[in-house]
Amino acid sequence: MNTYKIQTNASGTRSMTISENHLDTIKKYALLKNLIDSNGIVDETVLDKLKLNVRSMLESCPETDKELLDLCLDVIYNNNMKAFGLNQLITLYTKWEKESSSSTEE
């Protein structure tokens, strides 16, 4: 199981570990799909939108998915997660998805 480290602030003093399980959960629920507006800017509004989307998913689902809860606790609602960190997470996810799709094609 691979883990990745992302920087969560511009100065590099804060970081977060992202597991492959976290990335799989993001893919499973398509959490990043249609998240960013057409301007392509990831700011606190985009992070708030993600939090609200996940929250509504958790509230609407009677049986709570442990993977989604782990993602919330470890990543999305982590104190270190800010817009900069979300941008890094999106970059990591995009790279990971390309790598995982190219390895399954081989």
N, C-alpha and C positions, 0 to 999 in steps of 0.2 A: 504494500500500500504506500503510494507516494504521498509526501507532504510538500507543500510549497510555502514560501514565506513572502508576504507582501508588505510593503511599506505603507503605513496608514497616515503619515503626515509628510509634508514637504521637506521638513528638516531632517527626516530619517531617524528621529528619536523613538518613534513608535512603530511597531510592526505586529503582524498577526500571522499565525500559522493556519494554512488552509489545507485540509485533507482532500484526498480524492473522493471520499464519501460526500464531502460538502459540495464538490463540483458535480458529482452524480445527482445529488438532490436538486441543485440548481437546474440541471438539465431535465430531470424528471418532471419538475413543476413548471418548466419554462419561465423561470422567475425574471430573467433578463430580457425576455422578448417584449418588444414595444415599450420598454421602460424609458428609454432616452428619447427626448423630443427631437424634432428635425434639425434643431441647431447643433446637436451632437455634444452639448455641454453637460457634464456630470456635476451637479451642485447639490446642495443640501435638500432642495426640493425633490430631486430624483431619489435621493436616499429615503426621504419621507414617503414618497410614493411606493417604493419597494417595501418599506415597513408596513404601510397600510394594506398593500396587496397580500403580504404574508399573514398579517393579522386576520384579515377577512377569510383567508383560506383556513386558518386554524379554527376560527369561530364557526365556520360553516360545516366543517368536517367533524361528525360526532366521534369517530375514533381518531385520536391524534396520532400522527405519524412521528415516530421517534426521530427519524432522520431529519424531518423538517424542524422539529423542536431543537435538535442539536445544532442545526444550521443557524437558527435564531439566536440561541444562547452563545454559541461560539463565535459567530461572525456578524450577522445583521444587527443584532442589538448589543454587540460588544461596545464597551465604552470607548475603545480606540477607533471604532468605525466612523469615519467622517466621509465627506464627498471625495477627498483625495484617495482614501482607501477603497471606496467603491469603484472609482475609476481604475485602480490597480487590479481589483478583483475582476472587473469586466475584461481587462486586458489579459489577465491570467486565464480566465475562462475561455476566451476566444482562442488563445494559443493552445490550451489543453484540448479543446474540442477539435481543432484542426489536427493535432497530433493523434488523438484517439481515433478519429475517422480515417486517417491515412494508415494507421497500423491495422485497422480491421479490414481495409481493402487489400492489404498485402497477403 
